[in-house]
């Protein structure tokens, strides 16, 4: 009863407007629940994707499902974090109802913001793992330069490249693969395939495969076109994933703010019952 009487007589201006311990608790709860749900979604997503072309869900369906799941994760985790922040915040005595509503909303928003900042790296990594199956060819395409040790390797190879009259470098398969990887990496980054190096690449392919020069040139063209298609699909998948993440974050901010008002309302109601 002594503590209750002290709480009732505390002036409103002496009560802190922001309860950082409550915000931190809500943020930790939201971040932890987000990681748990993302881990669960990753497991469910991998089990739904099949390596065989005629089984499992399609990549487009998987991508949409991933986006909707990200929104559901943000909604649930943010609402939980906001509710915890609202329930645990300091009780304000003698504060107008509208001011209480604003402060609760701010507590939920701050809890969401803190959870987003703290868990940004974990969230991005988990979301990328979940969506990895939504863009076929994404990882192989982006890792096309795995055999290239340095961006300068292309220019070094160009300096040491045999003349057009001589035989191309085909004696060392590893060196040839690294050189072609460097040419493709630079060409695809510029958007022009292999550009002036097409003839040289076709010569290496013809020498390694036994194809005629014309057939080797066709194979080079087909591979470059496929690489461009995969890169374009990867770019579109990344853009769509960014839009889904944006929607999830905005919905999470709204859910946390709304849940904090409900948590604060329940806290004040329970406190009023205790006062009575």
C-alpha atoms as one frame of an Amber mdcrd trajectory, in Angstrom:
protein
   0.000   0.000   0.000   2.905   2.347   0.631   4.180   1.886  -2.914   0.692
   2.365  -4.347   0.187   5.634  -2.530   3.560   6.890  -3.708   2.710   6.000
  -7.317  -0.628   7.836  -7.146   0.917  10.965  -5.707   3.795  11.135  -8.218
   3.377  14.221 -10.432   3.016  13.599 -14.130   6.039  15.694 -15.046   8.281
  13.516 -12.827   7.337  10.322 -14.675   9.762   9.594 -17.551   8.075   9.797
 -20.941  10.291   7.059 -22.368  10.936   3.731 -20.662  14.093   2.447 -22.315
  14.218  -0.839 -20.368  10.765  -1.697 -21.712  11.803  -0.715 -25.236  14.957
  -2.833 -25.011  12.985  -5.809 -23.700  10.484  -5.531 -26.510  13.248  -5.193
 -29.104  15.048  -8.293 -27.836  11.815 -10.274 -27.844  11.019  -9.147 -31.403
  14.528  -9.910 -32.702  14.608 -13.349 -31.089  11.177 -14.318 -32.382  12.137
 -13.065 -35.848  15.173 -15.336 -35.968  13.150 -18.302 -34.727  10.454 -17.786
 -37.356  13.001 -17.237 -40.126  14.805 -20.436 -39.172  11.493 -22.289 -39.242
  10.620 -20.762 -42.614  14.004 -21.733 -44.033  13.427 -25.342 -43.053   9.921
 -25.392 -44.474  11.056 -23.643 -47.639  13.899 -26.027 -48.363  11.576 -28.990
 -47.888   9.109 -27.488 -50.368  11.681 -26.922 -53.141  12.664 -29.953 -55.178
  15.835 -30.267 -57.285  13.767 -31.983 -59.989  12.077 -29.794 -62.560   8.690
 -31.527 -62.530   8.201 -31.744 -58.769   7.845 -29.268 -55.948   6.572 -25.706
 -56.244   7.724 -23.351 -58.972  10.316 -20.660 -58.377   7.749 -17.901 -58.889
   5.342 -19.453 -56.404   8.151 -19.965 -53.927   9.194 -16.325 -54.283   5.671
 -15.054 -53.589   5.299 -17.439 -50.659   8.612 -16.205 -49.284   7.448 -12.591
 -49.470   4.190 -13.351 -47.716   6.025 -15.303 -45.044   8.393 -12.397 -44.438
   5.380 -10.155 -43.895   3.857 -12.690 -41.485   7.159 -12.903 -39.582   7.381
  -9.127 -39.301   3.758  -8.894 -38.204   4.017 -11.532 -35.466   7.467 -10.633
 -34.137   6.872  -6.875 -34.181   3.482  -7.222 -32.520   5.044  -9.336 -29.781
   7.864  -6.846 -29.262   5.496  -3.877 -29.193   3.152  -5.580 -26.754   6.029
  -6.409 -24.396   7.258  -2.808 -24.564   3.755  -1.533 -23.788   3.177  -3.865
 -20.861   6.555  -3.220 -19.261   6.749   0.548 -19.674   6.548   2.914 -16.732
   3.039   3.826 -15.671   2.212   7.483 -16.247   0.098   9.183 -13.581  -2.007
  12.203 -14.372  -1.277  12.100 -18.119  -4.043  12.792 -20.634  -5.419   9.778
 -22.494  -4.301  11.105 -25.870  -0.772  11.629 -24.570  -0.717   8.095 -23.167
  -1.805   6.751 -26.555   0.958   8.688 -28.312   3.619   7.537 -25.850   2.559
   3.914 -26.143   2.661   4.178 -29.928   6.131   5.703 -29.727   7.287   2.898
 -27.414   6.146   0.270 -29.875   7.781   2.083 -32.782  11.061   2.488 -30.900
  11.055  -1.178 -29.926  10.565  -2.110 -33.587  13.301   0.288 -34.686  15.776
  -1.038 -32.128  15.019  -4.638 -33.042  15.472  -3.809 -36.731  18.816  -2.111
 -36.162  20.159  -4.842 -33.855  19.019  -7.730 -36.017  19.651  -6.164 -39.442
  22.579  -8.401 -40.297  20.909 -11.589 -39.061  17.644 -10.703 -40.783  19.318
 -10.065 -44.131  21.281 -13.305 -43.990  18.262 -15.392 -43.004  16.020 -13.765
 -45.605  18.627 -14.403 -48.303  18.804 -18.065 -47.305  15.019 -18.404 -47.437
  14.798 -16.751 -50.852  17.814 -18.531 -52.356  15.580 -21.031 -54.136  13.396
 -18.340 -55.675  15.919 -17.354 -58.344  17.406 -20.322 -60.224  20.933 -19.695
 -61.330  21.422 -16.805 -58.939  24.275 -18.284 -56.919  26.096 -19.915 -59.867
  25.795 -16.772 -61.939  26.981 -14.385 -59.276  29.868 -16.697 -58.429  31.103
 -16.830 -62.022  34.242 -14.990 -60.911  35.085 -17.548 -58.218  38.129 -18.621
 -60.200  39.389 -15.071 -60.683  41.916 -14.040 -58.072  41.995 -10.308 -58.845
  40.206  -7.799 -61.099  43.598  -7.139 -62.703  43.881 -10.746 -63.901  41.906
  -9.900 -67.034  44.364  -7.198 -68.047  47.355  -9.396 -67.233  45.927 -12.181
 -69.396  45.282  -9.683 -72.191  48.949  -8.633 -72.108  50.166 -12.233 -72.237
  47.559 -13.464 -74.730  48.998 -15.114 -77.868  48.572 -13.345 -81.185  45.628
 -14.266 -83.428  47.956 -16.284 -85.639  49.194 -18.413 -82.767  47.281 -21.116
 -80.945  45.205 -19.986 -77.951  46.052 -21.083 -74.443  44.639 -24.610 -74.281
  47.471 -26.618 -72.736  46.560 -25.719 -69.155  42.848 -26.300 -68.526  42.917
 -24.478 -65.185  44.567 -21.420 -66.694  42.125 -21.451 -69.614  39.128 -21.685
 -67.301  40.447 -18.824 -65.169  41.088 -16.677 -68.215  37.642 -17.288 -69.688
  36.054 -16.637 -66.295  37.835 -13.289 -66.161  36.671 -12.397 -69.672  33.074
 -13.360 -68.921  33.084 -11.540 -65.581  34.298  -8.299 -67.134  32.063  -8.611
 -70.177  28.874  -9.443 -68.260  29.564  -6.642 -65.804  29.690  -4.223 -68.737
  26.588  -5.761 -70.301  28.251  -6.645 -73.609  29.022 -10.327 -73.097  32.668
 -10.881 -74.056  32.846  -8.034 -76.562  36.008  -8.057 -78.672  37.245 -11.189
 -76.877  34.542 -13.372 -78.454  36.806 -14.690 -81.184  39.536 -15.597 -78.729
  37.097 -17.394 -76.435  35.633 -19.278 -79.389  39.140 -20.374 -80.389  39.766
 -21.821 -76.938  36.390 -23.603 -76.955  37.040 -25.038 -80.408  40.482 -26.266
 -79.405  39.238 -27.831 -76.159  36.044 -29.430 -77.545  36.974 -30.304 -81.122
  34.103 -28.207 -82.501  34.439 -26.200 -85.658  35.059 -22.485 -85.300  31.477
 -21.633 -86.291  29.973 -24.178 -83.895  32.235 -22.970 -81.084  31.147 -19.398
 -81.758  27.483 -20.485 -81.561  28.146 -22.237 -78.251  29.800 -19.116 -76.868
  26.797 -17.057 -77.958  24.335 -19.468 -76.360  26.246 -19.561 -73.079  26.506
 -15.780 -72.940  22.787 -15.409 -73.655  21.997 -17.907 -70.887  24.293 -16.045
 -68.486  22.596 -12.746 -69.334  19.184 -14.320 -68.758  20.238 -15.711 -65.380
  21.694 -12.363 -64.348  18.517 -10.583 -65.378  16.404 -13.082 -63.435  18.654
 -12.624 -60.416  18.303  -8.845 -60.669  14.508  -9.094 -60.857  14.420 -11.536
 -57.936  16.568  -9.202 -55.846  14.319  -6.247 -56.690  11.175  -8.172 -55.757
  12.759  -9.369 -52.524  13.625  -5.773 -51.639   9.992  -4.749 -52.174   8.770
  -7.625 -50.002  11.241  -6.662 -47.268  10.106  -3.034 -47.453   6.476  -4.066
 -47.082   7.371  -6.385 -44.198   9.252  -3.636 -42.360   6.446  -1.108 -42.751
   3.833  -3.611 -41.590   6.086  -4.562 -38.686   6.379  -0.914 -37.591   2.591
  -0.523 -37.677   2.003  -3.801 -35.812   4.521  -2.926 -33.093   3.017   0.529
 -32.560  -0.520  -0.812 -32.399   0.388  -3.718 -30.099   2.193  -1.354 -27.727
  -0.991   0.682 -27.236  -2.865  -2.498 -26.412  -0.148  -3.638 -24.009  -0.112
  -0.264 -22.274  -3.887  -0.264 -22.012  -3.874  -3.706 -20.380  -1.118  -2.629
 -17.996  -2.984   0.491 -16.896  -6.214  -1.462 -16.506  -4.550  -4.082 -14.321
  -2.829  -1.359 -12.311  -6.148   0.410 -11.746  -7.631  -2.846 -10.466  -4.723
  -3.143  -8.060  -5.264   0.429  -6.877  -8.905  -0.335  -6.250
